[in-house]
Amino acid sequence: MISILVMMLFVTFAFSINSNAQQKNVSFDDYFSDNTLRLDYIFAGDTSRQHIFVDELVKVKGWYGRRKRLEQLPYEGNGQITLTDKASGKTIYRHSFSTLFQEWLSSDEAKTTPKSFENVFLVPFPKSPVDVKVELFDFHRKVCSSLTHSVDPKDILIREIVKPKNPVFTLQQADDTTNCIRIAFVAEGYKAGQMEDFINDARIATEALFEHEPFTSMRGYFNIVCVESPSECEGTSTPHKKDWRSTALGSHFDTFYSNRYLTTLHLKKLHDELACSPYEHIIVLVNTAQYGGGGIYNSYNLSYTKGKSFRPVVVHEFGHSFGGLADEYEYTDTDPMYFADTEPWEPNITTKADFSQKWQNLIDNGKASLIEGGGYQTKGVWRGNQDCRMRTNEHKDFCPVCQQALQKLIDFYVR
């Protein structure tokens, strides 16, 4: 394990920073104030056509995201946001993401029934007017929908939030809070009198995460808080049991009719509960014993908490939401999300369409290979190792391929 980590620390930063490489680095203080611009959108449509609509703009006190490499991207994602300074035309911030909407587009339902999904993204609050460009990519990494709109920071209709809605408990303070990765645990399905239980579950999840490299070695770079958002009802909704409950985030099982897929569609509620707390990455802990979870890159992850697999599940889902890692298990070859002519942007799977930026260095060192099966498909998608935290709950570690990818991402934020 130590030799793998030493090797990873010397991997170059050329992994997938595909932004304006020749542009001088953007200085945060030149373009942004210490506040957050919350961009609320509706993504809507079906397999034939997708649309992006502006829903609301919100100014939130404090900015807790990155203050360097503002114009760069660590991973392409399934969508991107680009902020351009109106006066100079300079790209001043970029952000990549994935969404439930885009995942839903691979389902049978999306072939016949148009639907809409809430989406919320956080960017630093500009000092001067900017153009905001939002792009969604299809499963062949082509732009399928795009919207550009202007934001004037003096717009009187930008709603302001200046105080947190809920108590915030610091679970772990980073060694340097000016250069760190900020995670917030959010309570879902915990009543007001159950917050000690929630914080204890957050401690369990935290220790589970930092049992895994490269998080163990990089622990001092992570700042972690707990947002005590109370629910009227305990637990979460289970539609296939006709059990609907009133909870802070309106989470439920049966997402896309999969019994164990636990998500929330109410992204505005989620960020209202989090507002003014120090966060960039989100882990929602759900007070239920029913097995399940879900994670979306640069959006959030949810995990059940009251079962024997809580620890591996919350770590696995963080691999999705923070690390942009794909699932490495096979599930079904119907409604594929990966195709032979397109290399996945996720760093831990390949279709061999363009393997050059993946894990050839680990193959050369005998730490990985190419094993068929991954991304839910039995054929046409390859992973690097026989087993991994992104494949089964039983495997205790992230494989060398995932460790390398996670280390690169942590370095992007804090090195």
C-alpha positions as CSV (number, residue, x, y, z in Angstrom):
1,M,0.0,0.0,0.0
2,I,2.8,2.5,0.9
3,S,4.6,1.9,-2.4
4,I,1.3,2.6,-4.3
5,L,0.9,5.9,-2.5
6,V,4.5,7.0,-3.1
7,M,4.0,6.3,-6.8
8,M,0.8,8.2,-6.9
9,L,2.3,11.3,-5.4
10,F,4.6,11.6,-8.3
11,V,1.9,11.3,-11.0
12,T,1.7,14.6,-12.9
13,F,-1.2,17.0,-12.9
14,A,-1.8,16.5,-16.6
15,F,-4.6,14.0,-15.8
16,S,-7.6,15.9,-17.3
17,I,-7.2,19.6,-16.7
18,N,-8.6,20.5,-20.1
19,S,-9.3,24.2,-19.5
20,N,-7.6,27.3,-20.9
21,A,-4.0,26.0,-20.4
22,Q,-2.4,29.1,-21.8
23,Q,-4.5,31.6,-19.9
24,K,-2.9,33.2,-16.8
25,N,-4.3,31.8,-13.6
26,V,-7.4,33.7,-12.3
27,S,-7.0,35.5,-9.0
28,F,-10.0,35.0,-6.8
29,D,-9.9,38.5,-5.3
30,D,-9.8,40.1,-8.7
31,Y,-13.2,38.8,-9.7
32,F,-15.1,37.4,-6.6
33,S,-16.2,38.4,-3.2
34,D,-16.3,36.1,-0.2
35,N,-19.9,35.0,-0.9
36,T,-21.6,32.2,-2.9
37,L,-23.8,32.5,-5.9
38,R,-26.3,29.7,-5.8
39,L,-27.6,28.8,-9.3
40,D,-30.9,27.0,-9.3
41,Y,-32.0,25.4,-12.5
42,I,-34.6,23.1,-13.9
43,F,-33.4,20.5,-16.3
44,A,-36.3,19.0,-18.3
45,G,-37.1,16.8,-21.3
46,D,-36.8,13.3,-22.6
47,T,-34.5,11.3,-24.7
48,S,-35.3,13.3,-27.8
49,R,-34.7,16.8,-26.4
50,Q,-33.4,18.3,-23.2
51,H,-33.9,21.9,-21.9
52,I,-32.2,24.1,-19.2
53,F,-34.2,26.7,-17.4
54,V,-33.1,29.3,-14.8
55,D,-35.2,28.9,-11.7
56,E,-33.7,31.2,-9.1
57,L,-30.5,33.0,-8.1
58,V,-29.4,33.2,-4.4
59,K,-26.6,35.0,-2.7
60,V,-25.4,33.1,0.3
61,K,-22.9,34.5,2.9
62,G,-19.5,32.9,2.7
63,W,-17.6,31.0,-0.1
64,Y,-16.2,27.6,0.9
65,G,-15.1,26.2,-2.5
66,R,-11.7,26.4,-4.2
67,R,-9.8,29.7,-4.5
68,K,-7.2,28.5,-7.0
69,R,-7.3,26.7,-10.3
70,L,-10.6,28.5,-10.8
71,E,-10.6,28.2,-14.6
72,Q,-9.6,24.5,-14.5
73,L,-11.5,21.3,-14.3
74,P,-10.4,18.1,-12.6
75,Y,-12.9,15.9,-14.6
76,E,-15.2,16.6,-17.5
77,G,-18.3,15.4,-15.8
78,N,-21.7,15.0,-17.6
79,G,-22.1,18.8,-17.5
80,Q,-20.2,22.0,-17.0
81,I,-20.7,25.6,-15.9
82,T,-18.5,28.3,-17.2
83,L,-18.4,31.9,-15.8
84,T,-17.1,34.6,-18.2
85,D,-16.3,38.1,-17.1
86,K,-18.5,40.4,-19.3
87,A,-16.1,43.2,-19.5
88,S,-13.0,41.3,-20.6
89,G,-14.5,38.0,-22.0
90,K,-12.1,36.1,-19.7
91,T,-13.1,32.7,-18.3
92,I,-13.0,33.2,-14.5
93,Y,-14.5,30.0,-13.1
94,R,-15.5,26.5,-14.3
95,H,-17.3,23.7,-12.6
96,S,-18.2,20.1,-13.7
97,F,-21.0,17.9,-12.5
98,S,-23.4,15.0,-13.1
99,T,-27.1,14.9,-12.4
100,L,-29.9,12.5,-11.8
101,F,-31.7,14.0,-14.9
102,Q,-28.9,12.8,-17.2
103,E,-28.8,9.4,-15.6
104,W,-32.6,9.1,-16.0
105,L,-32.2,9.7,-19.7
106,S,-30.9,6.1,-20.0
107,S,-34.2,4.7,-18.6
108,D,-37.2,3.4,-20.5
109,E,-39.4,6.1,-18.9
110,A,-37.3,8.8,-20.6
111,K,-38.2,7.4,-24.0
112,T,-41.9,8.2,-23.5
113,T,-42.5,10.7,-20.7
114,P,-40.9,14.1,-20.4
115,K,-39.9,15.0,-16.8
116,S,-38.2,17.9,-14.9
117,F,-35.5,17.8,-12.2
118,E,-34.2,20.4,-9.8
119,N,-30.5,21.1,-9.9
120,V,-28.4,23.5,-7.7
121,F,-24.8,24.6,-8.3
122,L,-22.5,26.8,-6.2
123,V,-20.1,29.3,-7.7
124,P,-18.2,32.2,-6.1
125,F,-20.1,35.4,-6.1
126,P,-18.9,37.8,-8.9
127,K,-18.0,41.4,-8.2
128,S,-19.0,42.5,-11.7
129,P,-21.5,41.2,-14.3
130,V,-20.8,37.7,-15.8
131,D,-22.2,35.4,-18.4
132,V,-23.0,31.9,-17.1
133,K,-22.9,29.1,-19.6
134,V,-24.5,25.7,-18.7
135,E,-23.8,22.7,-20.9
136,L,-25.2,19.1,-20.6
137,F,-23.4,16.3,-22.4
138,D,-25.0,13.1,-23.9
139,F,-23.6,9.6,-23.4
140,H,-21.2,10.3,-26.3
141,R,-19.7,13.4,-24.6
142,K,-21.4,15.7,-27.1
143,V,-23.3,18.8,-26.0
144,C,-27.0,18.0,-26.0
145,S,-28.3,21.2,-24.4
146,S,-26.8,24.6,-23.6
147,L,-28.0,27.8,-22.0
148,T,-26.1,31.1,-21.5
149,H,-27.5,33.8,-19.3
150,S,-26.2,36.9,-17.6
151,V,-25.9,37.6,-13.9
152,D,-25.6,41.2,-12.6
153,P,-24.4,40.9,-8.9
154,K,-26.4,44.1,-8.2
155,D,-29.7,42.5,-9.4
156,I,-32.2,43.2,-6.6
157,L,-34.1,39.9,-7.4
158,I,-31.1,37.8,-6.2
159,R,-32.4,36.4,-2.9
160,E,-30.0,36.7,0.0
161,I,-29.4,34.3,2.9
162,V,-27.1,35.6,5.6
163,K,-27.7,33.2,8.5
164,P,-27.7,29.4,8.8
165,K,-31.0,27.7,9.2
166,N,-29.7,24.9,11.4
167,P,-27.1,24.4,14.1
168,V,-23.7,23.4,12.7
169,F,-21.4,21.1,14.7
170,T,-17.7,20.9,13.7
171,L,-16.7,17.2,13.6
172,Q,-13.2,17.7,12.3
173,Q,-11.2,20.9,11.6
174,A,-8.7,20.9,8.8
175,D,-5.1,21.7,9.7
176,D,-5.3,24.8,7.4
177,T,-8.9,26.0,7.0
178,T,-7.8,28.4,4.2
179,N,-6.7,25.4,2.1
180,C,-8.9,22.4,2.6
181,I,-11.7,20.3,1.3
182,R,-15.0,20.9,3.1
183,I,-17.6,18.2,3.7
184,A,-20.9,18.6,5.4
185,F,-23.0,15.8,6.8
186,V,-26.7,16.5,6.6
187,A,-29.4,14.8,8.8
188,E,-32.3,13.2,7.0
189,G,-35.1,11.4,8.9
190,Y,-33.7,12.3,12.3
191,K,-36.2,14.1,14.6
192,A,-35.1,17.1,16.6
193,G,-34.4,14.9,19.7
194,Q,-32.2,12.5,17.6
195,M,-29.3,14.8,16.7
196,E,-26.9,13.1,19.1
197,D,-27.6,9.9,17.2
198,F,-27.0,11.7,13.9
199,I,-23.7,13.1,15.0
200,N,-22.6,9.7,16.2
201,D,-23.5,8.3,12.8
202,A,-21.5,11.1,11.2
203,R,-18.5,10.1,13.4
204,I,-18.8,6.5,12.2
205,A,-19.0,7.6,8.6
206,T,-16.0,9.8,9.0
207,E,-13.8,7.1,10.5
208,A,-14.9,4.7,7.8
209,L,-13.8,7.1,5.1
210,F,-10.4,7.8,6.7
211,E,-9.7,4.1,7.0
212,H,-9.2,4.2,3.2
213,E,-6.3,5.5,1.3
214,P,-5.6,8.1,0.0
215,F,-8.0,9.7,2.6
216,T,-6.0,8.3,5.5
217,S,-2.8,10.0,4.4
218,M,-4.6,13.3,3.5
219,R,-6.9,13.5,6.5
220,G,-5.5,16.9,7.7
221,Y,-6.8,18.5,4.5
222,F,-10.5,17.8,5.2
223,N,-12.8,20.0,7.2
224,I,-16.0,18.2,8.3
225,V,-19.2,19.6,9.9
226,C,-22.6,18.2,10.8
227,V,-25.8,20.2,9.8
228,E,-28.5,19.3,12.3
229,S,-31.6,19.5,10.0
230,P,-34.6,18.0,11.9
231,S,-37.4,16.0,10.2
232,E,-41.0,15.7,11.2
233,C,-40.9,11.9,10.7
234,E,-38.2,9.4,11.4
235,G,-36.6,7.5,8.5
236,T,-37.4,8.0,4.8
237,S,-40.1,7.2,2.3
238,T,-40.3,3.7,0.7
239,P,-42.7,3.9,-2.2
240,H,-42.8,0.2,-3.0
241,K,-44.2,-0.3,0.5
242,K,-46.6,2.6,0.1
243,D,-44.8,4.3,3.0
244,W,-44.4,8.1,2.5
245,R,-42.9,10.2,5.3
246,S,-42.4,13.9,5.9
247,T,-38.7,14.5,6.2
248,A,-36.4,17.5,5.8
249,L,-35.2,16.5,2.3
250,G,-38.0,14.4,1.0
251,S,-35.7,11.5,0.3
252,H,-37.0,8.1,-0.9
253,F,-36.0,4.7,-2.1
254,D,-37.1,3.3,-5.5
255,T,-35.4,6.0,-7.5
256,F,-35.9,5.0,-11.2
257,Y,-37.9,2.0,-9.8
258,S,-34.8,0.5,-8.2
259,N,-35.6,-0.6,-4.6
260,R,-32.3,0.2,-3.1
261,Y,-31.6,3.5,-5.0
262,L,-32.0,6.1,-2.3
263,T,-32.0,9.8,-3.4
264,T,-33.7,13.1,-3.0
265,L,-35.1,15.1,-5.9
266,H,-35.4,18.2,-3.7
267,L,-32.0,19.9,-4.3
268,K,-33.3,23.4,-3.3
269,K,-34.5,22.0,0.1
270,L,-31.1,20.4,0.5
271,H,-29.2,23.6,-0.1
272,D,-31.6,25.7,2.0
273,E,-30.8,23.4,5.0
274,L,-27.1,23.8,4.3
275,A,-27.0,27.6,3.6
276,C,-24.3,29.6,5.4
277,S,-22.6,26.4,6.7
278,P,-19.0,25.7,5.5
279,Y,-19.5,23.1,2.8
280,E,-18.7,22.1,-0.7
281,H,-19.2,18.4,-0.8
282,I,-22.4,16.9,0.8
283,I,-23.1,13.5,2.5
284,V,-26.7,13.0,3.5
285,L,-27.1,10.4,6.3
286,V,-30.5,8.8,6.3
287,N,-31.9,7.4,9.5
288,T,-33.1,4.0,8.2
289,A,-32.2,0.4,8.5
290,Q,-33.3,-0.4,4.9
291,Y,-30.2,-1.0,2.7
292,G,-29.5,1.7,0.1
293,G,-27.8,4.8,-1.1
294,G,-26.8,6.9,-4.1
295,G,-24.2,9.3,-5.2
296,I,-23.9,11.9,-8.0
297,Y,-20.6,13.6,-8.9
298,N,-20.3,17.2,-7.4
299,S,-23.9,17.1,-6.2
300,Y,-24.4,14.9,-3.1
301,N,-24.5,11.4,-1.8
302,L,-27.0,9.6,0.5
303,S,-26.4,6.5,2.6
304,Y,-28.6,4.5,5.0
305,T,-27.1,4.3,8.5
306,K,-28.7,1.5,10.5
307,G,-27.4,-1.6,8.9
308,K,-24.2,-3.7,8.8
309,S,-23.1,-2.3,5.4
310,F,-23.4,1.4,6.4
311,R,-19.6,1.9,6.5
312,P,-18.8,0.5,3.1
313,V,-21.9,2.1,1.5
314,V,-21.2,5.6,2.6
315,V,-17.6,5.3,1.5
316,H,-18.6,3.9,-1.9
317,E,-21.1,6.7,-2.5
318,F,-18.5,9.3,-1.6
319,G,-16.4,7.7,-4.3
320,H,-19.1,8.8,-6.7
321,S,-20.0,12.2,-5.3
322,F,-16.5,13.4,-4.5
323,G,-14.3,11.3,-6.7
324,G,-16.3,11.0,-9.9
325,L,-15.7,7.3,-9.8
326,A,-18.0,4.9,-11.8
327,D,-19.5,1.8,-10.4
328,E,-17.3,-1.2,-11.3
329,Y,-20.0,-3.9,-11.1
330,E,-22.1,-5.4,-13.8
331,Y,-25.9,-5.0,-13.5
332,T,-27.6,-5.1,-16.9
333,D,-26.6,-4.6,-20.5
334,T,-30.0,-2.9,-21.3
335,D,-30.1,1.0,-21.4
336,P,-26.3,1.3,-21.6
337,M,-24.6,4.5,-20.5
338,Y,-21.2,3.6,-22.1
339,F,-20.4,3.0,-25.8
340,A,-17.5,1.5,-27.7
341,D,-16.8,4.8,-29.6
342,T,-16.7,7.0,-26.5
343,E,-14.1,6.9,-23.7
344,P,-15.8,7.4,-20.3
345,W,-14.7,10.6,-18.5
346,E,-14.8,8.6,-15.2
347,P,-11.1,7.7,-14.3
348,N,-11.7,4.1,-13.2
349,I,-13.4,2.5,-16.2
350,T,-12.6,2.4,-19.9
351,T,-14.1,1.3,-23.2
352,K,-10.6,1.4,-24.7
353,A,-11.8,4.1,-27.1
354,D,-9.0,6.3,-25.7
355,F,-7.1,4.6,-22.9
356,S,-4.1,6.9,-23.0
357,Q,-5.1,9.1,-20.0
358,K,-6.2,6.2,-17.7
359,W,-4.1,3.7,-15.8
360,Q,-1.4,2.5,-18.2
361,N,1.2,3.5,-15.6
362,L,-0.3,1.0,-13.1
363,I,-0.4,-1.8,-15.7
364,D,3.3,-1.1,-16.3
365,N,4.0,-1.4,-12.6
366,G,2.0,-4.6,-12.2
367,K,-0.6,-2.8,-10.0
368,A,-3.6,-3.1,-12.4
369,S,-4.7,-4.7,-15.6
370,L,-7.8,-4.6,-17.9
371,I,-10.7,-6.8,-16.7
372,E,-13.9,-6.8,-18.6
373,G,-17.1,-5.8,-16.8
374,G,-18.0,-2.5,-15.2
375,G,-20.3,0.5,-15.5
376,Y,-23.2,-1.9,-15.1
377,Q,-22.3,-3.7,-18.3
378,T,-20.9,-7.2,-18.7
379,K,-19.2,-6.5,-22.1
380,G,-17.4,-3.5,-23.6
381,V,-16.4,-1.8,-20.4
382,W,-13.2,-2.6,-18.5
383,R,-12.0,-1.9,-14.9
384,G,-8.4,-2.1,-13.6
385,N,-8.6,-4.7,-10.8
386,Q,-10.6,-7.8,-9.8
387,D,-12.3,-6.1,-6.9
388,C,-12.6,-2.7,-5.3
389,R,-14.7,-0.6,-2.9
390,M,-16.4,0.7,-6.1
391,R,-17.4,-2.9,-7.0
392,T,-18.4,-4.7,-3.8
393,N,-19.1,-4.0,-0.1
394,E,-16.9,-6.9,0.9
395,H,-13.6,-5.5,-0.5
396,K,-11.9,-3.3,2.1
397,D,-10.0,-0.9,-0.1
398,F,-10.3,1.3,-3.1
399,C,-8.2,-0.4,-5.8
400,P,-5.0,1.1,-7.0
401,V,-6.7,2.7,-10.0
402,C,-9.3,4.5,-7.8
403,Q,-6.6,5.4,-5.2
404,Q,-4.6,7.1,-7.9
405,A,-7.7,9.0,-9.2
406,L,-8.7,10.1,-5.8
407,Q,-5.1,11.3,-5.0
408,K,-5.1,13.4,-8.2
409,L,-8.4,15.0,-7.2
410,I,-7.3,15.8,-3.7
411,D,-4.1,17.3,-5.1
412,F,-6.2,19.4,-7.5
413,Y,-8.0,21.0,-4.6
414,V,-5.2,21.5,-2.1
415,R,-1.7,21.2,-3.6
